[in-house]
Amino acid sequence: MNILSQWIRSYVPGLTLPDRELAEALTLRGIAVEGIYELGPGNGSLFEMDITTNRVDAMNHYGIAREAAAISGLSLAPLLDSNNTGSKTVTNPISISIEEPELCGRFTARSLSQVRLQPSTGVVAERFALLQQKLISNAVDATNYVMLAMGQPTHAFDRDKLEGGIILRRARSGEKLKTLDGVERVLDAEDLIVADEKKAIGLAGVMGGWDTMITAETRNILVEAAWFDPVTVRRTSKRHGLHTDASHRFERGADFNAPPIGSALVCHLILQAGGTFDGDLIDVCVPEAAARTAHRPAISLGHREVRRILGATEDGLGVEQATTESVLRAIGCELSKANEGSYQVTLPSWRLDLEREIDLIEEIARVYGYNRFANTLPGFAGRVNEVPEVRKEAVLRQTLLGLGWNEALSGTFCSATDAVTFAPQPGLAVAMGNPLNEEAGMLRPSLLPGMLTMLAHNLNRNVSDVRLFERGTVFSGTTERVDERPALSLGASGVVWSGPELPAHAFDFYDLKGAVEEILEKFALRSFYFDTFAAGAGITPPWLHPGRSARAVADGLTVAWFGQLHPAQAQQRKLRQSVYAGEIYLDRLYRLPLRQPIAPELSRYQPVVRDFSFIVPDAVRWHTIAQALDNLHIAELTRFAPREIFRASQALPPGHYSILIRVTFQALERTLRDEELQSYSQAVTTAVELLGGRQRA
């Protein structure tokens, strides 16, 4: 929001801090000034501010001025010097009825007669011009000016268009209201409305109605200022897709005591152009709402506890008792001494974020200045307990970074469509009760929607070579019980640069398979293998290309799915180049210990390398051959690997392929004899023949 430094200074007489120093002081106290723009001689500066949602009291000029006064130790000027109570003669009395006291805690109304509508002049026009705020008429501008000044939303009705008294009630289902933006809205039975005896005249806390708005013909005005339940306003605002300055403040908790002051300020500004009061202020207050807000119980505060929590200051004196008292009074608290060094603190009505003693201590530290405390570490008598999986997470991260992948981070939510498509188990995705929007209505059951969004973000910005991984939490269950599990997603596209001696190539299925294999090999697995399924089997996840994907199984558990993204998903996300993705279920992988690196003793004797050429059926994969050779348990068989594979040759029987296996034999304590090598070679040949293979001539 935008704040005028000149306006702030009008509330804090004697404030001499230059604008930039004032902005820095406010920022250090958590009232962040993100930009400063000079407005010319005599006009001060415009502060572009970022106010956190818990500080609705600071979303206005008077609230910022209160902070400036507390920082500088100056007095804060009152908003209005005198409150004209108006005429005792009421020509047209109006009644106020609150039918929903739990939703509307306070409602004030003030009638003005024979008002004169004209363009705003003077300080209102000057400040609106500096803020680039649109001027409408002096009556409407007065309500906007008061909200900018003190943060209290108000509304002005054309009194002559009201039919009977004011009623605060829930809308009738299907009831219609044309709001000030010109849209006719169908109301919900949960909406709180301001109504007269015949019709709805406003969405409470959100926007007024078209039929009773101020026009050039208006002569009599009813000024309304109220306090509405934050949750009710938020739900109404969201239900109708109507976020206004008024709803922004009400749904964060407005000041319960502000409506009479806001009403008086609006009336004062309107009557400067002409007109009179028509009766006293009508103020209907719900005691239960007042008890929850303005009249909360006092909080006990001990100065000794303040010093214990905050510790030493740079001057070595610590926070003194006088400082504690002055800071709390400056932010609006009332103090009564219970005994020496102990207080009962009555909280200000505009600070609903203050609830406990520690909140008051935090306020003392904030206003005093965090930068004025000594840099000390708190005492610690316990011990640091390492998170069980932290070592495994570090190994995964280091492995992927070493392979050339980049770590990324995505959001926790996804759309309902993505939840159905990417959930490992159907029907277990968890819906949000109050989603930000339709595209973020579910807790993510998989990391893949976020990964694909990040890949698309890069590819659509001409970053064509991407390899990303994300470690995060995925969710499943129901709204009553949500289960959280760790997962790892991989996503890649583009070209792989293997090194200066190897040519670049397009990232493919085998590059992704290699990354998955590198990860799995970091764990002490008894066995693991990859398998694929036919397109019609119904086992492959719908986001994967059925002919270019695989499953990883470790110790009998499915730990990963990976492969090329399904063409339908690629088209839906407007991905024009091939994308490969995968997800590893870390909750299953973390059940296994990390593989402990063992450095074998090196042999001093000459190794013997022999090549075996076999013709084997297509159904026999390499992992089956490797497992058969491992099962020979020949200690001198130190290494074996496929060197060449030939397919589709006329010299081969149909349904077969040729494979050349290079085998290394080496003993630790002797040179191998010919008869030993012949025995080992025969064992290798027999193992492959038992799988259906035969040695080539």
C-alpha positions as CSV (number, residue, x, y, z in Angstrom):
1,M,0.0,0.0,0.0
2,N,1.0,3.6,-0.5
3,I,1.6,6.0,2.4
4,L,2.4,9.7,2.3
5,S,5.1,10.8,4.7
6,Q,3.5,14.3,4.9
7,W,0.3,12.7,6.1
8,I,2.2,10.7,8.8
9,R,3.9,13.9,10.0
10,S,0.5,15.7,10.4
11,Y,-0.3,13.1,13.2
12,V,3.1,13.3,14.9
13,P,4.0,16.9,15.6
14,G,7.7,17.4,16.1
15,L,8.8,14.4,14.0
16,T,12.2,15.6,12.6
17,L,13.5,12.3,11.1
18,P,14.2,12.7,7.4
19,D,11.9,10.6,5.2
20,R,14.6,8.0,4.4
21,E,15.7,7.6,8.0
22,L,12.0,7.3,9.0
23,A,11.5,4.6,6.3
24,E,14.6,2.7,7.6
25,A,13.4,2.9,11.2
26,L,9.9,1.6,10.3
27,T,11.4,-1.2,8.2
28,L,13.7,-2.3,11.1
29,R,10.5,-2.5,13.3
30,G,8.7,-4.9,10.8
31,I,6.7,-2.2,9.0
32,A,8.5,-2.7,5.7
33,V,9.0,0.3,3.4
34,E,10.0,-1.3,0.0
35,G,10.2,1.9,-2.0
36,I,10.6,5.6,-1.5
37,Y,9.5,8.1,-4.1
38,E,10.1,11.9,-3.7
39,L,7.0,13.9,-4.6
40,G,8.5,17.3,-5.0
41,P,9.1,20.3,-2.7
42,G,6.7,20.5,0.2
43,N,5.0,17.2,-0.6
44,G,7.4,14.8,1.2
45,S,7.7,11.3,-0.1
46,L,5.5,8.4,-1.0
47,F,6.3,5.1,0.9
48,E,5.5,1.9,-0.9
49,M,4.9,-0.4,2.0
50,D,4.4,-4.2,2.6
51,I,2.3,-4.7,5.7
52,T,1.9,-8.2,7.0
53,T,-1.6,-9.6,7.4
54,N,-1.5,-9.7,11.2
55,R,-0.9,-5.9,11.3
56,V,-4.2,-4.6,10.0
57,D,-3.9,-1.7,12.4
58,A,-0.9,-0.5,10.3
59,M,-2.7,-0.6,7.0
60,N,-3.5,3.2,7.2
61,H,-1.7,6.5,7.8
62,Y,-2.7,6.8,11.5
63,G,-1.4,3.3,12.2
64,I,2.0,4.1,10.6
65,A,2.0,7.4,12.5
66,R,1.5,5.5,15.8
67,E,4.5,3.4,15.0
68,A,6.6,6.5,14.1
69,A,5.5,8.1,17.4
70,A,6.5,5.0,19.4
71,I,9.9,4.9,17.7
72,S,10.7,8.5,18.2
73,G,9.1,8.9,21.7
74,L,6.7,11.6,20.6
75,S,3.0,12.1,21.2
76,L,0.4,11.0,18.7
77,A,-2.2,13.7,17.8
78,P,-5.9,12.7,18.0
79,L,-7.7,12.0,14.8
80,L,-10.5,14.5,15.5
81,D,-10.2,17.5,17.8
82,S,-13.8,17.5,18.8
83,N,-16.8,15.3,18.1
84,N,-19.9,17.4,17.3
85,T,-22.8,15.4,18.7
86,G,-25.2,17.1,16.4
87,S,-28.8,18.3,16.8
88,K,-31.1,16.8,19.4
89,T,-34.0,17.2,17.0
90,V,-34.6,14.2,14.8
91,T,-36.8,14.8,11.8
92,N,-36.7,11.3,10.4
93,P,-35.5,8.8,13.1
94,I,-34.1,5.5,11.9
95,S,-34.0,2.1,13.7
96,I,-31.1,-0.4,13.7
97,S,-31.8,-4.1,14.2
98,I,-29.0,-6.7,14.4
99,E,-30.6,-10.1,13.7
100,E,-27.2,-11.9,13.5
101,P,-25.2,-10.6,16.6
102,E,-22.5,-13.2,16.1
103,L,-21.8,-11.8,12.6
104,C,-22.2,-8.1,13.2
105,G,-20.8,-7.0,16.6
106,R,-21.3,-3.2,16.2
107,F,-23.2,-1.0,13.8
108,T,-23.3,2.8,13.9
109,A,-25.5,5.2,11.8
110,R,-25.5,9.0,11.6
111,S,-28.0,11.0,9.6
112,L,-27.0,14.2,7.7
113,S,-29.6,16.6,6.2
114,Q,-29.4,19.1,3.4
115,V,-25.9,18.2,2.5
116,R,-24.2,19.9,-0.5
117,L,-22.5,17.5,-2.9
118,Q,-19.5,19.0,-4.8
119,P,-16.0,18.0,-5.9
120,S,-13.6,17.6,-3.0
121,T,-11.2,20.4,-2.3
122,G,-8.5,21.2,0.2
123,V,-6.4,18.5,2.0
124,V,-8.6,15.7,0.6
125,A,-8.0,16.7,-3.0
126,E,-4.3,17.4,-2.4
127,R,-3.6,14.0,-0.8
128,F,-5.7,12.1,-3.3
129,A,-3.7,13.7,-6.1
130,L,-0.4,12.6,-4.5
131,L,-1.8,9.1,-4.1
132,Q,-3.3,9.1,-7.6
133,Q,-6.6,8.3,-6.0
134,K,-9.7,9.0,-8.1
135,L,-12.0,11.8,-6.8
136,I,-15.8,11.2,-7.1
137,S,-17.7,13.6,-4.8
138,N,-17.1,15.0,-1.4
139,A,-19.4,12.5,0.2
140,V,-17.9,9.4,-1.4
141,D,-14.3,10.8,-1.1
142,A,-14.9,11.3,2.6
143,T,-15.5,7.6,3.2
144,N,-12.4,6.7,1.1
145,Y,-10.3,9.3,2.9
146,V,-11.2,8.0,6.3
147,M,-10.3,4.4,5.4
148,L,-6.9,5.7,4.2
149,A,-6.5,7.8,7.3
150,M,-7.5,5.4,10.0
151,G,-8.3,2.1,8.3
152,Q,-12.0,2.1,9.2
153,P,-14.3,1.2,6.3
154,T,-17.5,3.3,6.2
155,H,-20.3,3.7,3.7
156,A,-22.7,6.5,2.8
157,F,-26.3,5.7,1.8
158,D,-28.8,8.1,0.1
159,R,-31.2,8.4,3.1
160,D,-34.2,9.1,0.9
161,K,-33.8,5.8,-1.0
162,L,-34.0,3.7,2.2
163,E,-37.4,2.1,3.0
164,G,-37.7,1.9,6.8
165,G,-35.0,1.0,9.3
166,I,-31.6,-0.8,8.9
167,I,-31.5,-4.6,9.5
168,L,-28.4,-6.7,9.7
169,R,-29.5,-10.2,8.6
170,R,-28.5,-13.2,6.5
171,A,-29.6,-13.0,2.8
172,R,-32.5,-15.1,1.6
173,S,-31.5,-17.8,-0.8
174,G,-31.8,-16.5,-4.3
175,E,-32.2,-12.9,-3.2
176,K,-30.5,-10.4,-5.6
177,L,-28.4,-7.3,-5.0
178,K,-26.9,-5.0,-7.6
179,T,-23.6,-3.8,-6.1
180,L,-21.8,-0.6,-6.7
181,D,-19.7,-2.2,-9.5
182,G,-22.9,-2.6,-11.5
183,V,-23.1,-6.3,-11.2
184,E,-26.3,-8.0,-10.1
185,R,-25.4,-10.7,-7.7
186,V,-27.5,-13.7,-6.5
187,L,-27.0,-13.9,-2.8
188,D,-26.3,-17.0,-0.7
189,A,-28.1,-17.8,2.5
190,E,-24.8,-17.6,4.3
191,D,-24.1,-14.0,3.2
192,L,-24.5,-11.2,5.8
193,I,-26.2,-8.2,4.3
194,V,-27.2,-4.7,5.3
195,A,-30.9,-4.3,4.4
196,D,-33.8,-2.0,4.9
197,E,-37.3,-3.3,5.5
198,K,-37.9,-4.0,1.8
199,K,-34.6,-5.0,0.2
200,A,-30.9,-5.7,0.5
201,I,-28.8,-2.5,0.3
202,G,-25.3,-3.8,0.7
203,L,-23.0,-6.9,1.2
204,A,-21.8,-6.4,4.8
205,G,-18.1,-5.5,4.9
206,V,-17.6,-5.9,1.2
207,M,-19.5,-3.5,-1.0
208,G,-22.6,-1.3,-0.9
209,G,-25.6,-1.5,-3.2
210,W,-26.4,0.4,-6.4
211,D,-29.9,1.4,-5.5
212,T,-29.0,3.5,-2.5
213,M,-25.7,5.0,-3.7
214,I,-24.8,8.7,-3.5
215,T,-25.8,10.6,-6.7
216,A,-25.8,14.2,-7.7
217,E,-29.4,14.5,-6.5
218,T,-28.7,13.2,-3.0
219,R,-29.5,15.7,-0.2
220,N,-29.9,13.5,2.9
221,I,-27.2,10.9,3.8
222,L,-26.9,8.1,6.3
223,V,-23.3,7.4,7.3
224,E,-22.7,3.8,8.3
225,A,-19.6,2.5,10.2
226,A,-19.6,-1.0,11.6
227,W,-17.6,-4.1,12.8
228,F,-18.2,-7.4,11.0
229,D,-17.0,-10.9,11.8
230,P,-13.7,-11.5,9.9
231,V,-14.6,-15.1,8.8
232,T,-18.0,-14.1,7.5
233,V,-16.6,-11.2,5.4
234,R,-13.9,-13.4,4.0
235,R,-16.3,-16.2,3.0
236,T,-18.7,-13.7,1.4
237,S,-15.9,-11.9,-0.5
238,K,-14.6,-15.2,-1.8
239,R,-18.0,-16.6,-2.6
240,H,-18.7,-13.6,-4.9
241,G,-15.2,-13.1,-6.1
242,L,-15.3,-9.6,-4.8
243,H,-12.2,-8.5,-2.9
244,T,-12.4,-4.8,-1.9
245,D,-10.4,-2.4,0.3
246,A,-13.1,-2.8,2.9
247,S,-13.1,-6.6,2.9
248,H,-9.3,-6.7,3.0
249,R,-9.4,-4.9,6.4
250,F,-12.6,-6.5,7.9
251,E,-11.4,-10.1,7.1
252,R,-8.2,-9.4,9.0
253,G,-9.9,-8.1,12.1
254,A,-10.8,-4.4,12.2
255,D,-10.8,-2.2,15.4
256,F,-14.0,-2.7,17.3
257,N,-13.8,0.8,18.8
258,A,-13.2,2.6,15.5
259,P,-16.7,2.9,14.0
260,P,-17.9,5.9,16.1
261,I,-14.6,7.8,15.3
262,G,-14.7,6.9,11.6
263,S,-18.4,8.0,11.4
264,A,-17.5,11.3,13.1
265,L,-14.6,11.9,10.7
266,V,-16.8,11.2,7.6
267,C,-19.5,13.5,8.8
268,H,-17.0,16.2,9.6
269,L,-15.6,16.1,6.1
270,I,-19.0,16.0,4.4
271,L,-20.5,18.9,6.4
272,Q,-17.6,21.2,5.6
273,A,-19.4,21.8,2.3
274,G,-22.8,22.4,4.0
275,G,-25.6,20.5,5.8
276,T,-26.5,19.6,9.3
277,F,-26.6,16.7,11.7
278,D,-30.0,15.1,12.0
279,G,-29.9,13.6,15.5
280,D,-27.3,11.8,17.5
281,L,-25.1,8.9,16.5
282,I,-27.0,5.6,16.7
283,D,-24.5,3.0,18.1
284,V,-25.7,-0.6,18.5
285,C,-23.1,-2.8,20.2
286,V,-23.1,-6.5,20.9
287,P,-21.5,-7.1,24.4
288,E,-20.2,-10.6,23.5
289,A,-18.4,-9.2,20.4
290,A,-16.9,-6.4,22.5
291,A,-15.7,-8.9,25.1
292,R,-13.9,-10.9,22.3
293,T,-12.2,-7.8,20.9
294,A,-12.1,-4.5,22.7
295,H,-12.6,-5.8,26.2
296,R,-10.2,-8.7,26.3
297,P,-8.8,-9.7,29.7
298,A,-5.7,-8.0,30.9
299,I,-2.3,-9.8,30.5
300,S,0.2,-10.2,33.3
301,L,3.7,-9.0,32.5
302,G,6.8,-9.1,34.6
303,H,9.7,-6.8,33.8
304,R,12.1,-9.5,35.1
305,E,10.7,-11.8,32.4
306,V,11.2,-9.1,29.8
307,R,14.9,-8.8,30.7
308,R,15.3,-12.6,30.8
309,I,13.9,-13.2,27.4
310,L,15.4,-10.2,25.6
311,G,18.9,-10.5,27.1
312,A,21.7,-7.9,26.9
313,T,21.5,-4.7,24.9
314,E,24.5,-3.0,23.1
315,D,24.9,-0.5,25.9
316,G,25.0,-3.3,28.5
317,L,22.1,-2.0,30.5
318,G,19.4,-4.3,29.1
319,V,15.8,-3.1,28.6
320,E,15.0,-0.8,31.5
321,Q,11.7,-0.7,33.3
322,A,11.0,2.9,32.0
323,T,11.5,1.6,28.4
324,T,9.1,-1.3,29.0
325,E,6.4,1.2,30.2
326,S,7.0,3.8,27.5
327,V,6.9,1.3,24.6
328,L,3.7,-0.4,25.8
329,R,1.9,2.9,26.3
330,A,3.1,4.1,22.9
331,I,1.5,1.2,21.1
332,G,-1.8,1.8,22.9
333,C,-1.6,-0.5,26.0
334,E,-2.8,0.6,29.4
335,L,-0.7,-0.4,32.4
336,S,-1.6,-0.9,36.0
337,K,1.1,-2.0,38.5
338,A,0.3,-5.2,40.3
339,N,3.5,-4.9,42.4
340,E,7.0,-3.7,41.8
341,G,8.1,-4.7,38.3
342,S,4.8,-6.5,37.5
343,Y,1.9,-5.1,35.5
344,Q,-1.6,-5.9,34.4
345,V,-1.6,-4.8,30.7
346,T,-4.9,-3.9,29.1
347,L,-4.7,-4.5,25.3
348,P,-5.6,-1.9,22.7
349,S,-8.7,-2.7,20.7
350,W,-6.8,-2.4,17.4
351,R,-4.1,-5.0,18.2
352,L,-5.9,-8.3,18.0
353,D,-2.6,-10.0,17.3
354,L,-1.5,-9.5,21.0
355,E,-2.7,-12.4,23.1
356,R,0.0,-13.5,25.5
357,E,2.8,-12.2,27.6
358,I,5.4,-13.2,25.0
359,D,3.6,-11.1,22.4
360,L,4.1,-8.0,24.6
361,I,7.8,-8.9,25.1
362,E,8.2,-9.2,21.3
363,E,6.5,-5.8,20.9
364,I,9.0,-4.3,23.4
365,A,11.9,-5.8,21.4
366,R,10.5,-4.7,18.1
367,V,9.9,-1.1,19.0
368,Y,13.1,-0.8,21.0
369,G,14.9,-2.0,17.9
370,Y,16.3,-5.5,17.3
371,N,19.5,-3.9,16.1
372,R,20.1,-2.5,19.6
373,F,20.5,-5.9,21.2
374,A,23.9,-7.5,21.7
375,N,24.7,-10.5,19.5
376,T,24.6,-13.4,21.9
377,L,23.6,-17.1,21.5
378,P,21.0,-18.5,23.9
379,G,22.0,-21.1,26.4
380,F,21.5,-24.7,25.4
381,A,21.7,-27.6,27.8
382,G,20.3,-30.4,25.5
383,R,21.9,-32.2,22.6
384,V,21.4,-32.2,18.8
385,N,19.5,-35.2,17.5
386,E,20.1,-36.0,13.9
387,V,17.0,-36.6,11.8
388,P,17.0,-40.3,10.9
389,E,17.0,-39.8,7.1
390,V,19.2,-36.8,6.9
391,R,22.3,-38.8,5.8
392,K,20.3,-40.6,3.1
393,E,18.9,-37.3,1.8
394,A,22.4,-35.9,1.6
395,V,23.6,-38.9,-0.3
396,L,20.8,-38.6,-2.8
397,R,21.3,-34.9,-3.3
398,Q,25.1,-35.2,-3.7
399,T,24.6,-38.1,-6.2
400,L,22.3,-36.1,-8.4
401,L,24.3,-32.9,-8.3
402,G,27.3,-34.9,-9.2
403,L,25.5,-36.3,-12.2
404,G,24.7,-32.8,-13.4
405,W,21.2,-32.4,-12.2
406,N,19.9,-29.2,-10.6
407,E,17.7,-29.1,-7.5
408,A,14.3,-27.3,-7.7
409,L,11.4,-26.6,-5.5
410,S,7.7,-26.5,-6.4
411,G,4.4,-25.7,-4.6
412,T,2.6,-28.1,-2.3
413,F,-0.8,-27.9,-4.1
414,C,-2.1,-29.2,-7.5
415,S,-5.3,-29.3,-9.5
416,A,-7.9,-32.0,-9.1
417,T,-7.1,-33.3,-12.6
418,D,-3.4,-33.6,-11.8
419,A,-4.2,-35.4,-8.6
420,V,-6.2,-38.0,-10.5
421,T,-3.5,-38.4,-13.2
422,F,-0.4,-38.6,-11.0
423,A,-1.6,-40.2,-7.7
424,P,0.2,-43.5,-7.2
425,Q,-3.0,-45.0,-5.7
426,P,-6.4,-43.8,-7.0
427,G,-8.9,-42.2,-4.6
428,L,-6.5,-41.1,-1.9
429,A,-5.8,-37.5,-3.0
430,V,-6.7,-35.0,-0.3
431,A,-8.9,-32.0,-1.2
432,M,-8.3,-28.6,0.4
433,G,-11.2,-27.2,2.4
434,N,-10.3,-23.6,1.5
435,P,-8.2,-23.7,-1.7
436,L,-6.5,-20.6,-3.1
437,N,-8.0,-21.4,-6.5
438,E,-9.1,-24.3,-8.7
439,E,-5.6,-25.0,-9.9
440,A,-4.4,-25.4,-6.3
441,G,-7.4,-27.3,-4.7
442,M,-5.6,-30.5,-3.7
443,L,-2.6,-31.5,-1.6
444,R,-0.2,-33.0,-4.1
445,P,-0.2,-36.8,-4.1
446,S,2.9,-36.7,-6.3
447,L,5.8,-34.3,-7.0
448,L,5.4,-34.7,-10.8
449,P,2.8,-31.9,-11.5
450,G,5.1,-29.4,-10.0
451,M,8.1,-30.9,-11.8
452,L,6.3,-30.7,-15.2
453,T,5.3,-27.1,-14.5
454,M,8.9,-26.2,-13.8
455,L,10.1,-28.0,-16.9
456,A,7.5,-26.1,-19.0
457,H,8.5,-22.8,-17.4
458,N,12.1,-23.4,-18.5
459,L,11.4,-24.7,-22.0
460,N,8.9,-21.9,-22.7
461,R,11.7,-19.4,-22.0
462,N,14.2,-20.9,-24.4
463,V,16.1,-22.9,-21.8
464,S,16.1,-26.1,-23.8
465,D,18.5,-28.2,-21.9
466,V,17.1,-29.0,-18.4
467,R,17.7,-31.6,-15.8
468,L,15.9,-31.0,-12.5
469,F,15.2,-33.0,-9.3
470,E,13.0,-32.2,-6.3
471,R,12.9,-33.8,-2.9
472,G,9.7,-33.1,-1.1
473,T,6.6,-34.4,0.7
474,V,3.6,-35.9,-0.9
475,F,0.2,-36.4,0.7
476,S,-2.6,-39.1,0.7
477,G,-5.5,-40.1,2.8
478,T,-8.6,-38.2,3.7
479,T,-9.4,-34.8,5.1
480,E,-9.7,-36.4,8.6
481,R,-6.3,-38.2,8.4
482,V,-3.6,-37.0,6.0
483,D,-0.5,-39.2,5.5
484,E,2.8,-37.6,4.5
485,R,5.5,-39.4,2.6
486,P,8.9,-38.3,1.2
487,A,9.4,-38.6,-2.5
488,L,11.9,-37.7,-5.2
489,S,11.0,-36.5,-8.7
490,L,13.2,-36.2,-11.8
491,G,12.6,-34.3,-15.0
492,A,14.8,-33.7,-18.0
493,S,14.7,-32.6,-21.6
494,G,17.2,-31.4,-24.2
495,V,20.8,-32.3,-24.9
496,V,23.3,-34.1,-22.6
497,W,26.9,-32.9,-22.8
498,S,28.9,-36.0,-21.7
499,G,32.3,-34.4,-21.8
500,P,35.0,-33.1,-24.2
501,E,35.8,-36.6,-25.5
502,L,32.2,-37.8,-26.0
503,P,29.7,-36.3,-28.5
504,A,26.5,-34.6,-27.2
505,H,23.3,-36.5,-27.6
506,A,19.6,-35.9,-26.9
507,F,18.5,-37.0,-23.4
508,D,16.8,-40.3,-23.7
509,F,15.2,-43.1,-21.6
510,Y,18.6,-44.7,-20.9
511,D,20.0,-41.5,-19.4
512,L,17.1,-41.4,-17.0
513,K,17.4,-45.1,-16.2
514,G,21.1,-44.5,-15.5
515,A,20.2,-41.8,-12.9
516,V,17.7,-44.0,-11.2
517,E,20.2,-46.9,-11.1
518,E,22.8,-44.6,-9.6
519,I,20.4,-43.7,-6.8
520,L,19.3,-47.2,-6.1
521,E,23.0,-48.4,-6.0
522,K,23.6,-46.1,-3.0
523,F,21.4,-48.5,-0.9
524,A,22.2,-52.0,0.4
525,L,19.7,-53.9,-1.8
526,R,19.5,-57.6,-1.9
527,S,18.2,-57.4,-5.4
528,F,16.7,-54.9,-7.8
529,Y,15.6,-55.0,-11.4
530,F,13.7,-53.0,-14.0
531,D,10.7,-54.3,-15.9
532,T,8.2,-53.0,-18.5
533,F,4.6,-53.7,-19.3
534,A,2.5,-53.9,-22.5
535,A,0.4,-50.9,-23.3
536,G,-2.9,-52.8,-22.7
537,A,-1.8,-54.3,-19.3
538,G,-3.2,-51.3,-17.4
539,I,-0.3,-51.3,-15.0
540,T,1.8,-48.4,-16.3
541,P,0.8,-45.0,-14.8
542,P,-1.2,-42.9,-17.3
543,W,1.3,-40.1,-17.3
544,L,4.0,-42.4,-18.8
545,H,4.5,-43.4,-22.5
546,P,3.5,-47.1,-22.4
547,G,6.4,-48.2,-24.7
548,R,9.1,-46.0,-23.3
549,S,8.8,-46.4,-19.6
550,A,9.8,-48.8,-16.9
551,R,9.4,-49.7,-13.2
552,A,12.2,-50.2,-10.7
553,V,11.7,-52.9,-8.1
554,A,14.0,-53.2,-5.1
555,D,13.8,-56.1,-2.7
556,G,10.3,-57.0,-4.0
557,L,8.9,-53.4,-3.7
558,T,8.1,-51.0,-6.5
559,V,10.4,-48.0,-5.7
560,A,10.1,-46.0,-8.9
561,W,8.3,-45.3,-12.2
562,F,10.1,-43.4,-14.9
563,G,10.2,-42.9,-18.7
564,Q,9.1,-40.5,-21.4
565,L,6.1,-38.3,-20.7
566,H,2.9,-39.5,-22.3
567,P,2.2,-37.6,-25.6
568,A,-1.3,-36.6,-24.3
569,Q,0.3,-35.0,-21.2
570,A,3.0,-33.3,-23.3
571,Q,0.3,-31.9,-25.6
572,Q,-1.8,-30.7,-22.7
573,R,1.1,-28.8,-21.2
574,K,2.3,-27.5,-24.6
575,L,5.6,-29.3,-24.4
576,R,7.0,-29.6,-28.0
577,Q,10.2,-31.5,-27.3
578,S,10.6,-34.9,-25.6
579,V,10.4,-34.8,-21.8
580,Y,11.4,-37.6,-19.5
581,A,10.3,-37.8,-15.9
582,G,10.2,-40.2,-13.0
583,E,9.3,-40.5,-9.4
584,I,11.0,-42.5,-6.6
585,Y,9.1,-43.5,-3.5
586,L,11.6,-42.6,-0.9
587,D,9.5,-43.9,2.0
588,R,10.1,-47.4,0.6
589,L,13.7,-46.7,-0.2
590,Y,14.5,-45.3,3.2
591,R,13.6,-48.5,4.8
592,L,16.9,-49.9,3.5
593,P,20.3,-48.9,4.9
594,L,22.9,-47.1,2.8
595,R,25.4,-49.2,1.1
596,Q,28.7,-49.0,2.9
597,P,31.6,-48.5,0.5
598,I,34.2,-51.3,0.8
599,A,37.6,-50.9,-0.8
600,P,38.7,-54.4,-1.9
601,E,42.2,-55.5,-1.7
602,L,44.0,-55.2,-5.0
603,S,45.6,-58.2,-6.5
604,R,49.3,-58.2,-7.5
605,Y,48.7,-60.9,-10.0
606,Q,47.8,-60.6,-13.7
607,P,44.1,-60.6,-14.6
608,V,42.8,-62.8,-17.4
609,V,40.2,-61.3,-19.7
610,R,38.0,-63.5,-21.9
611,D,35.2,-62.8,-24.3
612,F,32.1,-65.0,-24.6
613,S,29.7,-64.7,-27.5
614,F,26.2,-66.1,-27.1
615,I,22.9,-66.2,-29.0
616,V,20.1,-65.8,-26.5
617,P,16.3,-65.4,-26.7
618,D,14.9,-61.9,-26.7
619,A,13.0,-62.7,-23.5
620,V,16.3,-63.0,-21.6
621,R,17.4,-59.6,-20.4
622,W,20.8,-58.6,-19.2
623,H,19.8,-58.4,-15.5
624,T,18.8,-62.1,-15.7
625,I,22.2,-63.1,-17.2
626,A,24.0,-60.9,-14.6
627,Q,22.1,-62.6,-11.8
628,A,23.0,-66.1,-13.1
629,L,26.7,-65.2,-13.2
630,D,26.6,-63.7,-9.7
631,N,25.0,-67.0,-8.5
632,L,28.1,-68.9,-9.6
633,H,29.9,-67.6,-6.5
634,I,33.3,-67.8,-8.2
635,A,35.6,-65.6,-6.1
636,E,38.0,-65.2,-9.0
637,L,35.2,-63.9,-11.3
638,T,35.9,-60.2,-10.5
639,R,34.1,-58.4,-13.4
640,F,31.8,-59.0,-16.3
641,A,29.9,-56.7,-18.6
642,P,28.2,-56.7,-22.0
643,R,30.5,-55.3,-24.7
644,E,28.4,-55.8,-27.9
645,I,24.8,-56.6,-28.7
646,F,23.5,-57.4,-32.2
647,R,19.9,-57.7,-33.3
648,A,17.9,-58.1,-36.5
649,S,20.8,-59.9,-38.3
650,Q,20.0,-62.6,-40.9
651,A,22.5,-64.8,-39.3
652,L,20.5,-65.0,-36.1
653,P,17.4,-67.1,-35.5
654,P,14.1,-65.2,-35.2
655,G,13.4,-63.9,-31.7
656,H,17.1,-64.0,-30.7
657,Y,20.0,-61.5,-30.3
658,S,23.7,-61.9,-30.0
659,I,25.6,-60.6,-27.0
660,L,29.4,-60.4,-26.3
661,I,30.2,-60.7,-22.6
662,R,33.7,-59.7,-21.4
663,V,34.7,-61.6,-18.2
664,T,37.7,-60.9,-16.0
665,F,39.2,-63.6,-13.8
666,Q,41.8,-62.7,-11.1
667,A,43.0,-64.3,-7.9
668,L,44.4,-62.4,-4.9
669,E,47.1,-64.7,-3.9
670,R,48.3,-66.6,-7.0
671,T,48.4,-66.7,-10.7
672,L,45.5,-68.6,-12.2
673,R,46.3,-71.9,-13.9
674,D,44.9,-73.0,-17.3
675,E,42.8,-75.8,-15.8
676,E,41.2,-73.3,-13.4
677,L,40.4,-70.9,-16.2
678,Q,38.9,-73.7,-18.3
679,S,36.7,-74.7,-15.4
680,Y,35.5,-71.1,-14.8
681,S,34.9,-70.6,-18.5
682,Q,32.8,-73.7,-18.6
683,A,30.8,-72.6,-15.6
684,V,30.0,-69.2,-17.3
685,T,29.0,-71.0,-20.5
686,T,26.7,-73.5,-18.7
687,A,25.0,-70.7,-16.7
688,V,24.0,-68.8,-19.9
689,E,23.0,-72.1,-21.7
690,L,20.6,-72.9,-18.8
691,L,18.8,-69.6,-19.6
692,G,18.3,-70.8,-23.2
693,G,21.4,-69.3,-24.8
694,R,24.1,-71.1,-26.8
695,Q,27.6,-70.2,-27.5
696,R,28.4,-68.9,-31.0
697,A,30.8,-70.9,-33.1
